[in-house]
Amino acid sequence: LFFFLMIRRPPRSTQSRSSAASDVYKRQLKVRLQSQSTEKPIYNGTVDCFKKILANEGPYAFYKGTLPPLVGVGACVAIQFSVLEEVKRLFQKIANISENEKLPLIYVTLSGAAAGFANTIISSPAEHIRIRMQVQSQENRIYRDSLDCAKKIFQQNGIKGIYKGTVPTLLRETWGYALYFWSYEAAKRYIQHVQQKEEISLNAKFWCGGLSGVILWTGNFPLDVIKTCLLYTSPSPRDRQKSRMPSSA
């Protein structure tokens, strides 16, 4: 179960919007479990969390905060792979490695880290808005939707508020994608060595991608919990009042 929750497909230059929505569905459970009080927890586990959200808030609740990932997933993937490939080319020139030679894994790892670092410019505000949307209760809603959430955060705290939690997100993305691309490439090269083949099967690539996804999230979870706890801050009464005041525009 852990494997299939964490599994990621092998790196591709594009991702479907449906996969982004599915990712939000799983992350809704993760955010609720991470942000609940340890002294008086609401949920006893993942299954209990799923049942209570479905019973109390309906199926729509699982897709709160879907808009930012749907909008940002294309930009994030474009940034990730553009930076990844450009940095890999840069290392090839610096190390005087031809295109036919395999890039050493240390350079692949550093290229992945650079891709994650650059990706933060989009993923940080998207994560912030998604978490704010997912943790607000149905009884005391502050934000109507993701756009309203972004607008009110900006009105109250400016661009600094939009990018709140950037440091843990930056560390998570940089460290996570370094692990992700290193583990995928290392697993693929190991299979190539064992099978004595330059091109491995689609099934082998599938398992390499799954393994890299598990490694990414195993290494990422501590930083992800820190990020969620930092972003999950209940608005003060003053902020609640300001968020409900009609705009002067």
C-alpha positions in Angstrom: 0.0 0.0 0.0 2.8 2.4 0.9 4.5 1.7 -2.5 1.4 2.4 -4.6 0.6 5.6 -2.6 4.1 6.9 -3.2 4.8 5.5 -6.7 5.7 8.0 -9.4 6.0 7.3 -13.1 9.4 7.6 -14.8 10.3 11.2 -15.6 8.4 12.6 -18.5 8.3 16.0 -20.0 4.5 16.3 -19.6 1.9 15.3 -17.1 -1.9 15.1 -17.4 -4.2 17.3 -15.4 -6.0 14.3 -14.1 -2.7 13.1 -12.5 -2.5 16.5 -10.7 -6.0 16.2 -9.4 -5.3 12.6 -8.2 -2.2 13.9 -6.4 -4.3 16.6 -4.6 -6.7 13.8 -3.6 -3.9 11.9 -1.8 -2.3 15.0 -0.4 -5.6 16.1 1.2 -5.3 13.1 3.5 -1.6 13.8 4.1 -2.1 17.5 5.0 -5.0 16.7 7.4 -3.0 14.1 9.2 0.1 16.3 9.4 -1.7 19.4 10.6 -3.9 17.8 13.3 -3.1 18.2 17.0 -0.9 15.5 18.5 -2.6 15.9 21.9 -6.2 15.6 20.6 -6.0 14.0 17.2 -9.1 14.0 15.1 -8.1 11.1 12.9 -6.7 7.7 14.0 -5.0 7.0 10.7 -5.3 7.3 6.9 -8.5 5.2 6.6 -10.2 6.9 9.5 -9.3 10.3 7.9 -10.7 9.2 4.6 -14.0 8.0 6.2 -14.5 11.2 8.3 -13.8 13.6 5.5 -16.2 11.7 3.2 -18.9 11.5 5.9 -18.6 15.1 7.2 -17.7 17.1 4.1 -18.5 14.9 1.1 -16.4 13.8 -1.9 -15.8 17.4 -3.0 -13.6 18.0 0.1 -10.9 15.7 -1.3 -10.4 18.1 -4.2 -10.0 21.3 -2.2 -7.0 23.3 -3.5 -7.0 21.5 -6.8 -6.7 24.7 -8.9 -3.1 25.7 -8.0 -1.6 22.2 -8.9 -3.7 22.0 -12.1 -2.5 25.5 -13.1 1.1 25.0 -11.9 1.8 21.4 -12.8 2.7 22.3 -16.5 4.9 25.2 -15.4 6.6 23.1 -12.7 7.4 20.2 -15.1 8.6 22.5 -17.8 10.9 24.2 -15.3 12.2 21.0 -13.8 13.1 19.3 -17.1 14.4 22.5 -18.8 16.7 23.2 -15.9 17.7 19.5 -15.5 18.7 19.2 -19.2 20.5 22.5 -19.3 22.5 21.9 -16.2 23.4 18.4 -17.4 24.7 19.9 -20.7 26.7 22.5 -18.6 28.4 19.6 -16.6 29.1 17.8 -19.9 31.0 20.9 -21.1 32.8 21.5 -17.8 33.9 17.8 -17.5 34.5 17.5 -21.2 32.1 14.6 -21.6 30.7 13.7 -25.0 27.0 13.3 -25.5 27.5 9.5 -26.1 29.1 9.1 -22.7 27.0 8.7 -19.5 27.1 11.6 -17.2 28.5 10.6 -13.7 25.8 10.2 -11.1 27.1 13.0 -9.0 26.4 15.4 -11.9 22.9 13.9 -12.4 22.3 14.4 -8.7 23.4 18.0 -8.8 21.3 18.6 -12.0 18.2 17.2 -10.2 18.9 19.5 -7.2 19.1 22.5 -9.5 15.8 21.5 -11.1 14.1 21.2 -7.7 15.6 24.6 -6.7 14.2 26.3 -9.8 10.9 24.6 -9.4 10.2 26.3 -6.1 9.3 29.6 -7.7 6.0 27.9 -8.8 5.5 25.1 -6.3 5.9 27.2 -3.1 2.9 29.5 -3.6 0.9 26.6 -5.1 1.6 24.5 -2.0 0.7 27.4 0.4 -2.7 28.1 -1.3 -3.5 24.3 -1.5 -2.8 23.8 2.2 -4.8 26.8 3.3 -7.7 25.5 1.3 -7.5 22.0 2.5 -7.3 22.7 6.3 -10.1 25.3 6.5 -13.3 23.8 8.0 -16.6 23.7 6.3 -18.3 25.5 9.3 -15.9 28.5 9.3 -14.8 29.0 5.8 -12.5 32.0 5.1 -11.8 31.4 1.4 -14.4 30.7 -1.3 -11.9 29.1 -3.6 -8.2 29.1 -4.5 -8.3 32.4 -6.3 -10.0 34.1 -3.4 -7.4 32.5 -1.1 -4.5 33.9 -3.1 -6.2 37.3 -3.3 -6.8 37.6 0.5 -3.3 36.4 1.4 -1.8 39.0 -0.9 -4.1 41.8 0.4 -3.1 41.0 4.0 0.6 40.1 3.7 1.7 41.0 0.1 4.0 38.9 -1.9 5.8 37.8 1.3 2.6 36.2 2.4 2.1 34.3 -0.9 5.7 32.9 -0.5 5.4 32.0 3.1 7.0 28.6 3.8 9.4 29.0 0.9 12.5 27.9 2.8 11.3 24.4 3.8 9.7 24.0 0.3 13.0 25.0 -1.3 14.9 22.5 0.8 12.3 19.8 0.1 12.3 20.4 -3.6 16.1 20.6 -3.9 16.8 17.6 -1.8 13.9 15.6 -3.1 14.6 16.0 -6.8 18.3 15.3 -6.2 17.2 12.0 -4.7 14.6 11.4 -7.4 16.8 11.8 -10.5 19.8 10.1 -8.8 17.8 7.0 -7.8 16.0 6.7 -11.1 19.2 7.0 -13.1 21.1 4.7 -10.7 18.4 2.0 -10.8 18.2 2.2 -14.6 22.0 1.9 -15.0 22.1 -1.1 -12.6 19.5 -2.9 -14.7 21.5 -2.0 -17.9 24.6 -3.5 -16.3 22.9 -6.7 -15.1 21.1 -7.3 -18.4 24.0 -6.1 -20.5 21.6 -4.0 -22.5 21.7 -0.3 -23.4 17.9 0.0 -23.7 15.8 -1.6 -20.8 12.2 -2.6 -21.1 9.2 -0.3 -20.3 8.4 -2.6 -17.4 11.9 -2.1 -15.9 11.6 1.7 -16.4 8.2 1.5 -14.5 9.8 -0.1 -11.5 12.8 2.3 -11.6 10.3 5.2 -11.5 8.4 3.6 -8.7 11.5 3.1 -6.7 12.7 6.7 -7.2 9.2 7.9 -6.1 9.5 5.9 -2.8 13.0 7.2 -2.2 12.0 10.8 -2.9 9.1 10.8 -0.4 11.0 8.8 2.2 13.7 11.5 2.2 11.2 14.3 1.8 8.7 13.6 4.5 10.4 15.3 7.4 10.7 18.6 5.5 7.2 18.2 4.2 5.8 17.9 7.7 7.8 21.0 8.7 6.4 22.9 5.7 2.8 21.9 6.4 3.1 22.8 10.1 4.6 26.2 9.2 1.8 26.9 6.7 -1.0 25.6 8.8 -1.5 28.7 11.0 -5.0 29.5 12.1 -5.9 33.1 11.1 -6.2 35.5 14.0 -9.6 37.2 14.7 -8.2 40.3 13.1 -7.3 38.4 9.9 -10.7 36.7 9.9 -12.4 40.1 10.1 -10.2 41.6 7.4 -10.8 38.6 5.1 -14.5 39.1 5.3 -14.5 42.8 4.7 -15.6 43.8 1.2 -12.9 45.0 -1.1 -12.8 48.7 -1.8 -12.2 48.0 -5.5 
